[in-house]
Amino acid sequence: MSSSVPRLVVAAPSSGSGKTTVATGLMAAFAARGLAVSPHKVGPDYIDPGYHALATGRVGRNLDAYLCGPELVGPLFLHGARGCDIAVVEGVMGLYDGAAGEGELASTAHVAKLLRAPVVLVVDASSQSRSVAALVHGFVSWDPEVRVGGVILNKVASERHEGMLREALEQTGVPVLGVLRRAPQVDTPSRHLGLVPVAERRAEAVEAVAAMAAQVSGGCDLDALMGLARGAGALSGAAWDAAEVVSPPTHHPTDEKPKPRVAVAGGEAFTFSYAEHTELLTAAGAEVVPFDPLRDEELPEGTRGLVIGGGFPEVYAAELSANEPLRKAVADLAESGAPVAAECAGLLYLCRELDGQPMCGVLDAGARMTGRLTLGYRDAVAVGDSVLAAAGTRMRGHEFHRTVVEPGAGAEPAWGLRTPQRRVEGFVRHGVHASYLHTHWAAEPGVARRFVERCRTS
């Protein structure tokens, strides 16, 4: 089986060049033409896909060759791009920047090669003229397997500046597919972990996406970009399917078994999640019900399991603390032995306190903000049995936080991490699995199957 969904990868020489503006603007501009646009993001980032979803009306999905393995990039892409007219993939960092110490692994270039997709290079031209040709030439020639099909010049000061840039780039043979002037109205606010999520500023985010679309539509050759996307190579293999991977092929859940209800935290404080997690839980036989810890005073009726992903609880510590009825409901559920899976923000919410504000008290640990960023991919192994994994299960994850939990691990840690310190991390207690580590369950679908089965039997 093969697929030839038209697709583009939007990359840049470095972070801050304008990838998000161009990628999101392209998604919205193509969607405005009546096309079904599939949005994707290279790497573990949770925030950009929220803007992509606004631009396209479809779920933003991540493509991470480190978390999921290179072999899943194509199938996960095809899963997200089913029935679409074009896919736009936003890169991460600089085009060739991958996982530290791992060569090209998980870089935008790596994913572009796995997808057989042409690359559009977004160049911040604000402080250069003729030198842009040397820059582009270097990126084009560095890896012959990466096809840079065009350049979009960003932050161009004037028509004269544009003329100098175009003249210089003629020598490279790489076409200029767009020129964008400086436009502060398309900027999106950021804070300690990147852009502010869509859920926290929906009205302003809608306006920002509309501004990006207008700028890209006015400054880019959409027909040429579509033509480039149609030149992507065919991908062989089948699309990823949650129902196929979560159980052996011979097993089909029957209607006779009641579906355990799994509550999944959302709202402004818990915005970090991968769409495939919900799809896997559903395929494993759960009824997934969202709830908002900022506003809902009770867990959904009949909750048998709880998933609390990442986000910004430190920004909403006072509001989360003020919702005492829900904090007690979470603590009671955990005390009953029901399965609870918490990642990063979820870990903080289960602590005794966060920055002095009382939290759920499920874990005998305190959390606080610091000035230090903990960031990076991690290789992890389950230290003992839990509701998510059997002892010895290996997974890859990602840490991204400015908080610290003390102690950093319980009597039964969640993970052993292969870092220079080879440390243990997280907490396993009764049915609770709480950790800083963000994982992508598509890489280990047995996690969802095990969790739902525990919900059914606990």
Protein Blocks (a to p, Z undefined) as FASTA:
>chain_A
ZZdddcdddddfbehilmmmmmmmmmmmmmmnopacddddedjbfklmmmmmmmnopacd
dddfklnopklmmmmmmmmmgoiabdcdddehjfklccehiljnopaklmmmmnopacdd
dddfklccklmmmmmmmmmmmpmmbccfbdcdehifbfklmmmmmmmmmmnopacfbdcd
ddfklpccddfeocadfklmmmlmmmmmmmmmmmmmmmpcfklmmmmmmmpccdedjddd
fklmmpcfkbccdfklccddddddedjklmcccfklmmmmmmnopacddddfklmmbdce
hiabdcddedjfklmmmmmmmmmmlmmmmmmmmmnopacddehjlmmmmmmbeghiaceh
lagcdddddfbdcedddddddfbdcfkbcghiacddddddfbdcddfbdfbdfbdcddfk
opaedjdehjbccdfbdcdfklmmmlmmmmmmmmmmZZ
